[in-house]
Amino acid sequence: MEGDEIQEYLNRVDDGWEAVDDHHIERRFEFDDFRDALEFTYDVGELAEEEGHHPDIYLEYGAAEVKFWTHKIDGLHEADFVMAAKVDEIYDGYV
């Protein structure tokens, strides 16, 4: 997946997701405290286990950053955007 196709899929997920070097998508999620960021990270981890599609997650006080790409092809696939939309739904439960 490249360029225009990536942008087409980005238009289908919540604002905040960015494509980096046509390789992966990432988004930073903000929280009021560490506990909410940690619980969100756990919820995303549970989703990843259910779906068999695992992101990189970076946790810090009041924030978590999530990155998706399909490791098997070392690039983006439709499944990455499906997972991004599901992560957005999880986040909606925190805001």
Summary of the structure (lengths in Angstrom):
residues: 95
radius of gyration: 12.7
end to end distance: 31.4
largest distance: 37.7
contacts: 270
relative contact order: 0.22
helix: 43%
strand: 24%
